[in-house]
């Protein structure tokens, strides 16, 4: 699997699951804008994110 818009992800240091809403890939280091729900929206390097499947999502 690879991370893309609408992928469910979590940060490699956290447990909150968010959804990728935008990506910047025209830089030497690709970034994703992630909506963390009640925790807000933030930008992260793709290398700092882990894709999670729908089945592994914590509710």
Residue frames as a rotation matrix with the C-alpha (Angstrom) as fourth column:
UNK 1
0.582 0.813 0.000 0.00
0.813 -0.582 0.000 0.00
0.000 0.000 -1.000 0.00
UNK 2
-0.632 -0.739 0.233 1.13
0.723 -0.671 -0.165 3.56
0.279 0.064 0.958 -0.58
UNK 3
-0.271 0.498 -0.823 -0.12
0.608 -0.575 -0.548 6.72
-0.746 -0.649 -0.147 1.04
UNK 4
-0.741 0.141 0.656 -2.34
0.517 -0.503 0.692 8.93
0.428 0.853 0.300 -1.12
UNK 5
-0.716 0.573 0.399 -5.21
-0.636 -0.771 -0.035 11.40
0.287 -0.279 0.916 -0.69
UNK 6
0.349 0.932 0.101 -7.93
-0.809 0.246 0.533 9.86
0.472 -0.268 0.840 1.53
UNK 7
-0.111 -0.443 -0.890 -5.53
0.178 0.872 -0.457 7.29
0.978 -0.209 -0.018 3.03
UNK 8
0.938 0.298 0.178 -5.94
-0.148 -0.121 0.982 6.61
0.314 -0.947 -0.070 6.73
UNK 9
0.055 -0.993 -0.104 -2.63
0.205 0.113 -0.972 7.24
0.977 0.032 0.210 8.49
UNK 10
0.966 0.055 -0.254 -1.09
0.259 -0.274 0.926 7.67
-0.019 -0.960 -0.279 11.89
UNK 11
0.518 -0.835 0.185 2.13
-0.735 -0.545 -0.403 9.43
0.437 0.073 -0.897 12.84
UNK 12
0.130 -0.526 -0.840 4.95
0.059 0.850 -0.523 7.03
0.990 0.018 0.141 13.66
UNK 13
-0.876 -0.483 0.002 5.06
0.044 -0.083 -0.996 8.42
0.481 -0.872 0.094 17.23
UNK 14
-0.655 0.679 0.332 1.32
-0.731 -0.457 -0.507 8.52
-0.192 -0.575 0.795 17.90
UNK 15
-0.814 0.435 0.385 -1.89
0.359 0.898 -0.255 6.56
-0.456 -0.070 -0.887 18.03
UNK 16
-0.004 0.853 -0.522 -4.37
-0.212 -0.511 -0.833 9.04
-0.977 0.107 0.183 16.52
UNK 17
-0.387 -0.021 0.922 -5.68
0.808 0.474 0.350 8.02
-0.444 0.880 -0.166 13.09
UNK 18
-0.096 0.323 -0.942 -6.14
-0.247 -0.924 -0.292 10.79
-0.964 0.205 0.168 10.54
UNK 19
0.527 0.333 0.782 -7.03
0.674 0.397 -0.623 11.13
-0.518 0.855 -0.016 6.87
UNK 20
-0.641 -0.766 -0.039 -4.71
0.520 -0.472 0.712 12.57
-0.564 0.436 0.701 4.21
UNK 21
0.458 0.866 -0.201 -6.49
0.465 -0.426 -0.776 15.54
-0.758 0.262 -0.598 2.62
UNK 22
0.947 -0.220 -0.234 -3.71
-0.320 -0.576 -0.753 16.93
0.031 0.788 -0.615 0.40
UNK 23
0.543 -0.818 0.189 -0.20
0.653 0.553 0.517 16.07
-0.528 -0.157 0.835 -0.76
UNK 24
0.753 -0.466 -0.465 2.84
-0.608 -0.763 -0.219 18.05
-0.253 0.448 -0.858 -1.87
UNK 25
0.664 -0.485 0.569 5.13
0.403 0.873 0.274 15.87
-0.630 0.047 0.775 -3.95
UNK 26
0.835 -0.347 0.427 6.97
0.316 -0.332 -0.889 18.42
0.450 0.877 -0.168 -6.06
UNK 27
0.566 -0.686 0.458 9.64
-0.821 -0.524 0.229 18.87
0.083 -0.505 -0.859 -3.40
UNK 28
-0.313 -0.758 -0.572 12.61
-0.606 0.623 -0.494 16.63
0.731 0.192 -0.655 -2.71
UNK 29
-0.995 0.078 -0.056 10.79
0.093 0.615 -0.783 15.41
-0.026 -0.784 -0.620 0.41
UNK 30
-0.437 0.895 0.089 7.07
0.129 -0.036 0.991 14.62
0.890 0.445 -0.100 -0.12
UNK 31
-0.973 0.186 0.138 4.62
-0.191 -0.312 -0.931 15.97
-0.130 -0.932 0.339 2.46
UNK 32
-0.431 0.897 -0.092 0.99
0.582 0.354 0.732 15.27
0.689 0.263 -0.675 3.34
UNK 33
-0.659 0.392 0.642 -1.64
-0.658 -0.713 -0.241 17.45
0.364 -0.581 0.728 5.00
UNK 34
-0.683 0.353 -0.640 -3.50
0.436 0.900 0.031 15.29
0.587 -0.258 -0.768 7.52
UNK 35
-0.078 0.756 0.650 -6.88
-0.662 -0.527 0.533 15.97
0.745 -0.389 0.542 9.14
UNK 36
-0.874 -0.338 -0.350 -6.73
0.046 0.659 -0.751 14.54
0.485 -0.672 -0.560 12.66
UNK 37
0.012 0.955 -0.296 -10.41
0.738 0.192 0.647 15.21
0.675 -0.226 -0.703 13.41
UNK 38
0.902 0.422 -0.095 -10.83
0.355 -0.596 0.720 17.05
0.247 -0.683 -0.688 16.73
UNK 39
0.372 -0.850 -0.374 -7.02
0.641 -0.056 0.765 17.39
-0.671 -0.524 0.524 16.98
UNK 40
0.404 -0.144 -0.903 -6.78
-0.388 -0.921 -0.027 19.69
-0.828 0.362 -0.428 13.93
UNK 41
0.965 -0.137 0.224 -4.91
0.258 0.334 -0.907 19.63
0.049 0.933 0.358 10.63
UNK 42
0.466 -0.867 -0.175 -1.14
-0.418 -0.391 0.820 19.48
-0.779 -0.309 -0.545 10.21
UNK 43
0.710 -0.345 -0.614 1.58
-0.598 0.164 -0.784 18.84
0.371 0.924 -0.090 7.63
UNK 44
0.475 -0.573 0.668 3.93
-0.372 0.557 0.742 15.87
-0.797 -0.602 0.051 7.93
UNK 45
-0.386 -0.662 -0.643 6.67
-0.918 0.206 0.339 14.31
-0.092 0.721 -0.687 5.84
UNK 46
0.522 0.606 -0.600 5.43
-0.688 0.715 0.124 11.06
0.504 0.348 0.790 4.28
UNK 47
-0.235 -0.710 -0.664 8.35
-0.059 0.692 -0.720 9.27
0.970 -0.130 -0.204 5.93
UNK 48
-0.906 -0.070 0.417 6.81
-0.403 -0.162 -0.901 10.16
0.131 -0.984 0.119 9.34
UNK 49
-0.025 0.991 0.133 3.43
-0.979 0.003 -0.204 8.59
-0.202 -0.135 0.970 8.52
UNK 50
-0.944 -0.138 0.298 2.25
-0.112 0.988 0.102 4.99
-0.309 0.063 -0.949 8.62
UNK 51
-0.420 0.834 -0.358 -0.73
-0.734 -0.081 0.674 3.91
0.533 0.546 0.646 6.53
UNK 52
-0.785 0.273 0.556 -3.38
-0.275 0.651 -0.708 1.95
-0.555 -0.709 -0.435 8.40
UNK 53
-0.845 0.533 -0.054 -6.08
0.208 0.419 0.884 -0.18
0.493 0.735 -0.465 6.90
UNK 54
-0.173 0.891 0.419 -9.77
-0.627 -0.428 0.651 0.39
0.759 -0.150 0.633 7.55
UNK 55
0.521 0.393 -0.757 -9.85
0.178 0.818 0.547 -2.83
0.835 -0.420 0.357 9.61
UNK 56
-0.169 -0.710 -0.684 -7.02
0.883 0.199 -0.425 -1.68
0.437 -0.676 0.593 11.94
UNK 57
-0.416 0.049 0.908 -8.53
-0.073 -0.997 0.020 1.74
0.907 -0.058 0.418 12.66
UNK 58
-0.721 0.176 -0.670 -9.20
0.692 0.201 -0.693 2.43
0.013 -0.964 -0.267 16.32
UNK 59
-0.052 0.789 0.612 -12.56
0.410 -0.542 0.734 4.09
0.911 0.289 -0.295 16.95
